[in-house]
Each structure stands twice: as structure tokens, then as C-alpha cells.
Amino acid sequence: MGGMSPLFRRKSPQERVVTLIGKPGCHLCDDAQIVIENVCGDLGVPWERKDITQDQGLHDQYWEQIPVVLVDGRQHTFWRVDEQRLRKALTD
């Protein structure tokens, strides 16, 4: 049996995805986006922005917390994004 099972190997940054859930005209969302652009740009991680006003499910789940940041579909943080913490989450 050679090497580790692919199930347990670390994902490369290109296989991760960061999702920013926010709404138009939200300053914290714009701040969060700047951090995400920096970190994802450095690491080559794809990211997307979702508008909570366009998605009832996201609205019901996250309205009190926006901006919400997901990493691989799981909640990473909300309100303020810490650049070092996000970087660590994407490289661990």
C-alpha cells in the first residue's frame, strides 16, 4: 500500500472555495470582500459573493450575521474577517 489515501490528503488551495454572503450597500461586506480578495488572490483560491437579498434560504439562515464567510460551504466567520485566520483556514 503506497502513500496516503486521497481521502485524507490536504486539499490544494485551488480546490477550496470561499463564499462571501452579504448584501448591497453593506460596508462590513465590502471590508470582508477586500480581505477575501487579498487572501484568495495570494493563495489562488476561488471565491464567490452571494447576495442575501436574492436567496430566501440564505436570508433565513444568516440575516443576523452578515457578512458571513463560508469556506468549502461551512461557516468560517461572520461580521469581521481576520486575514490571518482566513489564510490559516485555507492552508491547513
N, C-alpha and C positions, 0 to 999 in steps of 0.2 A: 504494500500500500504506500504509494508515494505522495508526499505533500498533504496539505490540508484540504478538507472538503471545501468546495467552492461555497457551500452554505455559510461557512464561518469566516471566509476571507473578508477583509475590510473592503467596503465599497470605495471605489475611487471617487474623487470629487465630481467627476462628470456624470456619475450615476446617482448623485444626490439631487434633491430639488428643494429649493426654498420657496415658500409661498407667503406672500405678504397680503393679509386681509385688512382692508381699510375702506375708507370712503372718500369721495371727492371733498376737497376743502378742509382736510384734516391735517393740521400741522405736524402732529406726532407721527402720522402716517408718512408724511414727506421726510421727516427726520429718519424714520426707520428705513425708508427706501434708500436714503443716502448710504447708510451703514451697510445695507444688504448689497447695494451696487458695488461698494468698495470691496467687501469681503468676497462676494461671489465672483467679482471681476478678477481679484487676485488668485483665487483658487480654481477658477474655471467651472464654477458650479452654476447650473442653470437656475433661474428664478422666475417667478411669475407674480403678478399683482392681481388680486381679485377684489371686486367692488361689492361690499357687503349689501349695498342698496339694490343690487341686481340679483341677489340669491337669498331666498327666504330661509333656507336651511342654515346658511352661514349667519344670517341675521339673527335667527333664534338662538344659535349656539354662542355667538361671540359678541353680540352688540355691546355688552357692558365693558368689553376688554380691548376694543380696537385701539391701535393696530395690534393684530395678532400675527405672530410669525410661526409658521409650521416648518419643520424640517422633515422631509420624507413623509409628509402628511400628518405628523404628530406635533402637538403644540410644543414649541420651544420656549416662547416667552410672549409677553404682551406689554403694551404701553411703551416701555423704553427698551431698545435693543442694545445690548452690550456687545461691542465689536469683538472683544477678546473671547467672550463666551460663545458667540456665534461661530467664530473661527475654530474654536476648540471642538464644538459640536460637529463641525463639518470635516474635521481632520482626525478625530478619534476613531 
